[in-house]
Amino acid sequence: MSIRSKCVSQILLFLIVTFLSILYSAEVLSQQATNSTVTVGDTTSVKPTKLALLVGINDYKHVSDLNGAVNDVINMKTLLIESFGFPNNDEHIRILTDGKATREAIIKAIEEHLIAKAETDSIVVFHYSGHGSQMKDDPEGDEMDKLDETIVPHDSGHIDPHPNKDITDDELNYYLGKLTEKTPNVTVIFDSCHSGSATRGSGFARTVEPDMRPPPKRERPFTIDARGVNEGKNDLRPENSRYALISGCAAQELSYELYEDGQPYGALTWYLVDQVRTVGADATYRDIMDVVKTRVSARYSTQNPQLEGPGEDQFVFSARSQVSMPYVLAKPTGNDEVILEAGQVHRVTIGSKYDLYPPGTKSFDESVKPIVKLEVTSVDVNKSIGKIKEGQMINDAARAVEREHYWPDPVLGVFFMDLDKSKTLQNIKAKLAKYKHITSIETDSGYDLLLQDYEDETDGKRYIITEDGDPKPISPRVAVTDPDVVSRVVEQVTHWAKWFNTLRIKNNDPKIDVKFEIKLSQEGRDSEAGFNNQEVSNTLIEGEKFNIEVINNSDENLYIALLDLSSDGSVSVIYPRRGTEEFVAPGKTWSKQLETFVPDGRDSVRDVLKLIATTSPADFNFLRQEAVRGGSPLSKTRGRNRNPLEQLLANAAIGTTRGAREVRVETWTTVDRVLEVRRKD
C-alpha cells in the first residue's frame, strides 16, 4: 500500500469514528434534554430533574366519595407537561388515583419516586386532591389540640371495623423533610381540608369527620422533629419546613369542589392551573396565588387558599426559563377537520376560532399569514376538533393560535331543596324557568344558589331562604305566608344571577398587559388596622382610605372600567363617570383614592373589585344594581350595545341581549381583587 493510500484510509477511518461519536453524543444530549434516564457504560447515570407525584381520589372504600379529584390530577398533569416541560412518562410523573392510592402506595411512591430519584437541582411537585381529616394524636405527640391533621387514602376508615390508614401531618413532614434534604425545589399542593366537620355546600367539601378512636401504632416516632415548632396557616406544615405549600384553605375552613362546563374539579386546583396557564411560567408563586385567592374566596367566601413556606417570590415550580408558549399543537384527521391538543381544561369552547401556522412558526402577528382558519366543533377534556373554514390541509405539529373566543351564555344554577314538599318552591321554579340565564340544578352539587322552604324553630313560621356555595343565607328570608313571596324570591334570584354572571366574565387568553394594585393610604389608618393576607387579597377596617392603581404596560391606549361587586348583591360602576370616555396611555398609571364603609346592619362586607380594560370605549353602566337586600328592579340595557364586549357582558349578566357570539381576545382583559371591610370594634 502506498503512503498516500494509507493516509487516505486513516483519514476515512478517523472521519467515520468521529461521525459515530457525534451521533452518539447527540443521542445522549437528546435524551438528557428530555430528562430521560441515561446509562453510560455500567457506572454513570443521569437521573430525571423533574419529578411529580399526583394523587387524586374520588372512589373511597370506607368514607364518602368525591367527584373532581381525578380531574384535578388530569388538569395538573397537563399543565406540568405543556407549560413546564415535565416528560410525559411514568418515570417522571407518577399518577395514583382511586383504588391505586392506598396508604402503602402513596408512601412508597414518596420514598421511591420522589426521595430516591431527587438530586440537588431536581424540581419536585407533590399534588394531593382528596379528603382531609383529623385523628387523635399520640399522647406523647406534638399537637396542641391533641388532633393530627391527615390526608385520607383510598383504603382508610374512620369507624369500626375499618382501620385508620390516614397519613398524618407528622408523617408527611418526615418524608418531605427527607426530600428537601436533597433538593430545595419542592412544591406541595393539598386540595383538601382539615377542619374535621363537613357541611352542605354547592360542591362537596373535601373532608370527613375526625377519627376519635385511639391512634394506630406507626412504625417510627414521626413527631420527634416537629415538637416545639409552630404550625403554619393550614395546620399541615410546620413553620420551619423547607418546602413551599399551596393549600386549599386555612385551618378550620373547608375546601370545596366546583363545576366548570359540567365537570367537577377542586376549586383550588381549577383556579391555580387556570391562572398559571393564563400568565405562563414566568410568574412567581405570590403573583399566581394573589389571583387564585381572589377568585376562590369570591366564589366561596369562607374558603381562603394559602401559600406558605420559602420562595414565595420564586418562579412557579422553579422553571424560570420555561415560559408557556402562546400556541397549541394541531394535527389533521384525514378530512376537513383538525385535532387541537387542548380541551376543556384549557378553556377551549365550541364556536371559538383559531388560526393555524406551519410547524416551527415563531411569530403569530398580523404580518404572518395563517395557512388555515378553523372553528371548534367539539371539545373533550384534553383535546378538541375544529372544522376547516379557510385554507388547505395541514401537517402534524402545526401551531394553532386562538383569535376569537366564544363565550357560552353563562347561567346561574339553582337547586330547590326538597322541591316535592313545597308548593311555594314549585311556583318559584316555574316562574324562573322563563329566564334563559337561570337554570334548575337537579342534584345537591354544582349549584350557585340553593332555595329551601325552612321552618324556623323560634317562631314556628316557614320561610324561603337562599344560600350560595357556602351554606349560609345571602338574601333576606321571605315568609311563605307573604302574598308576594314568589315574586320577591324571583327578584332576589335574578339579582344574584346578574351578580354571579358578571363576576365570572374573564378573558382566558388576554393579550393586554395591565396591572391592578390596591395600596393602603397612610391617611386615616389605625395602628391595628390594615391588610390580612391570610384571608383575602386585602382586609381593611371601616373608615380606612386606600388607593387603586392601574398601570398600562401595553402599547395601546386602554379604556378602563372599575366595577364593585359587593357581597350584599349590589353592582356599582366606580369608574368612569357616566358618559365619559377617558383612557390610560401606554406606560402611564391611573390612580383613585377610595374610603371604606360598612352598610348598616352588617359587621363586615366583602367586595370584588373588577377591572375591565379595553382597547376601545365601552359603557358598563347597564350592569349597575342595588343590593339584593334593597330589592330594586333589574337595570335595563340601553338597546343596541356599541361593541361586542358590551353585548357579551349584557348577555351574561341579564340574559336579554342576544347575538354576541365572538369577541376578539386581544381587545380586552379583566383583573379581580377581593377587599374585605370590617366594622370597628
TAPEVEN-V946590 format. One record per run of one state. SS is the DSSP state (~ for helix, > for strand, _ for the rest). FROM is the first residue (numbers start at 1). LEN is the number of residues. Records with the same first field share a line. If there is no record, write none. Layout:
# TAPEVEN-V946590
SS: FROM-LEN / FROM-LEN
This chain:
# TAPEVEN-V946590
_: 1-2 / 34-4 / 41-3 / 47-3 / 57-12 / 85-8 / 101-2 / 116-7 / 130-2 / 137-10 / 152-15 / 181-5 / 192-9 / 202-3 / 206-1 / 208-3 / 212-10 / 226-5 / 232-6 / 239-5 / 248-8 / 261-2 / 280-4 / 300-6 / 309-6 / 319-9 / 333-4 / 341-3 / 347-6 / 358-14 / 380-4 / 392-6 / 407-5 / 418-1 / 422-1 / 433-5 / 442-7 / 456-6 / 468-2 / 471-2 / 474-4 / 480-5 / 505-9 / 521-17 / 542-3 / 553-5 / 567-4 / 576-7 / 585-4 / 596-8 / 615-6 / 624-1 / 626-18 / 655-7 / 679-3
~: 3-31 / 69-16 / 98-3 / 103-13 / 169-12 / 222-4 / 267-13 / 285-15 / 316-3 / 344-3 / 419-3 / 423-10 / 485-20 / 621-3 / 644-11 / 665-3
>: 38-3 / 44-3 / 50-7 / 93-5 / 123-7 / 132-5 / 147-5 / 167-2 / 186-6 / 201-1 / 205-1 / 207-1 / 211-1 / 231-1 / 238-1 / 244-4 / 256-5 / 263-4 / 284-1 / 306-3 / 315-1 / 328-5 / 337-4 / 353-5 / 372-8 / 384-8 / 398-9 / 412-6 / 438-4 / 449-7 / 462-6 / 470-1 / 473-1 / 478-2 / 514-7 / 538-4 / 545-8 / 558-9 / 571-5 / 583-2 / 589-7 / 604-11 / 625-1 / 662-3 / 668-11
